[in-house]
Amino acid sequence: MRIIGSIPHPKITITVFSLNDKYQLKFEAGPMEQTFKIPQNEISGMDGIKKLLDDEFMRKIMERFNEMYLSFKAAKEKNTL
């Protein structure tokens, strides 16, 4: 796996990898991460990846991170009683 780039974002880290004819898009926020795998023949490199990350897609990413955080927080609180 090799890093082919990163995409700036004010709240999360976005890294693009290449492995086995697929791009892996890794989104990181604190201890949480989301990864998407896209066949390289379905998208035109970094330009195509950047187009994929439109406002709606990024809003869903952020919502999912919030859900992940709340689930993890609830699990920790439940298990510390």
The 8 nearest C-alpha neighbors of each residue, nearest first, counted from 0:
[[1, 18, 17, 16, 2, 19, 23, 3],
 [0, 2, 16, 17, 3, 18, 15, 4],
 [1, 3, 16, 4, 15, 17, 0, 14],
 [4, 2, 16, 15, 1, 17, 5, 14],
 [5, 3, 15, 2, 14, 6, 16, 45],
 [4, 6, 14, 13, 15, 7, 3, 12],
 [5, 7, 13, 14, 8, 4, 12, 49],
 [8, 6, 5, 13, 9, 12, 11, 14],
 [7, 9, 10, 11, 6, 12, 13, 5],
 [8, 10, 11, 7, 12, 6, 13, 28],
 [11, 9, 8, 12, 28, 61, 7, 27],
 [12, 10, 28, 27, 8, 9, 13, 26],
 [11, 13, 27, 26, 14, 8, 28, 7],
 [14, 12, 26, 6, 5, 25, 11, 27],
 [13, 15, 5, 25, 24, 4, 6, 12],
 [16, 14, 24, 4, 23, 3, 5, 2],
 [17, 15, 2, 23, 1, 3, 22, 0],
 [16, 18, 22, 1, 0, 21, 23, 2],
 [17, 19, 0, 21, 20, 22, 16, 1],
 [18, 20, 21, 17, 0, 22, 38, 39],
 [21, 19, 39, 18, 38, 17, 22, 40],
 [22, 20, 38, 39, 37, 18, 19, 17],
 [21, 23, 17, 37, 16, 36, 39, 38],
 [22, 24, 36, 16, 35, 15, 17, 25],
 [23, 25, 15, 35, 34, 14, 22, 36],
 [24, 26, 34, 14, 13, 33, 23, 15],
 [25, 27, 13, 33, 32, 12, 34, 24],
 [28, 26, 32, 12, 11, 31, 29, 25],
 [27, 29, 11, 31, 30, 32, 12, 26],
 [28, 30, 31, 27, 32, 11, 12, 68],
 [31, 29, 28, 32, 27, 68, 67, 71],
 [32, 30, 28, 29, 27, 33, 64, 67],
 [31, 33, 27, 26, 28, 34, 25, 30],
 [32, 34, 26, 25, 27, 35, 31, 24],
 [35, 33, 25, 24, 26, 23, 32, 36],
 [34, 36, 24, 23, 37, 25, 33, 22],
 [37, 35, 23, 22, 21, 24, 34, 38],
 [36, 38, 22, 21, 39, 23, 35, 41],
 [39, 37, 21, 40, 41, 20, 22, 36],
 [40, 38, 21, 41, 20, 42, 22, 37],
 [39, 41, 38, 42, 43, 20, 21, 37],
 [42, 40, 39, 38, 43, 37, 47, 21],
 [41, 43, 47, 39, 40, 44, 48, 38],
 [44, 42, 47, 46, 45, 41, 48, 39],
 [45, 43, 47, 46, 42, 48, 39, 22],
 [44, 46, 48, 47, 49, 43, 4, 15],
 [47, 45, 49, 48, 44, 43, 50, 42],
 [48, 46, 43, 50, 45, 44, 42, 49],
 [47, 49, 45, 51, 50, 46, 44, 52],
 [48, 50, 46, 52, 51, 47, 45, 53],
 [51, 49, 47, 48, 52, 53, 46, 45],
 [50, 52, 48, 49, 53, 47, 56, 46],
 [53, 51, 49, 50, 56, 57, 48, 54],
 [52, 54, 56, 55, 51, 50, 57, 49],
 [55, 53, 57, 56, 58, 52, 59, 51],
 [54, 56, 58, 57, 53, 59, 52, 60],
 [57, 55, 59, 53, 58, 54, 52, 60],
 [56, 58, 60, 54, 59, 55, 52, 61],
 [57, 59, 55, 61, 60, 56, 54, 62],
 [60, 58, 62, 56, 57, 61, 63, 55],
 [61, 59, 57, 63, 58, 62, 64, 56],
 [60, 62, 64, 58, 63, 59, 57, 65],
 [63, 61, 59, 65, 64, 60, 58, 66],
 [62, 64, 66, 60, 65, 61, 59, 67],
 [65, 63, 67, 61, 62, 66, 68, 60],
 [64, 66, 68, 62, 63, 67, 69, 61],
 [67, 65, 63, 69, 64, 68, 70, 62],
 [68, 66, 64, 70, 65, 69, 63, 71],
 [69, 67, 65, 71, 66, 70, 72, 64],
 [68, 70, 72, 66, 71, 67, 73, 65],
 [71, 69, 67, 73, 72, 68, 66, 74],
 [70, 72, 74, 68, 73, 69, 67, 75],
 [71, 73, 69, 75, 74, 70, 68, 76],
 [74, 72, 76, 70, 75, 71, 77, 69],
 [75, 73, 71, 77, 72, 76, 70, 78],
 [74, 76, 72, 78, 73, 77, 71, 79],
 [77, 75, 73, 79, 78, 74, 72, 80],
 [78, 76, 74, 75, 79, 80, 73, 72],
 [77, 79, 75, 76, 80, 74, 73, 72],
 [80, 78, 76, 77, 75, 74, 73, 72],
 [79, 78, 77, 76, 75, 74, 73, 72]]
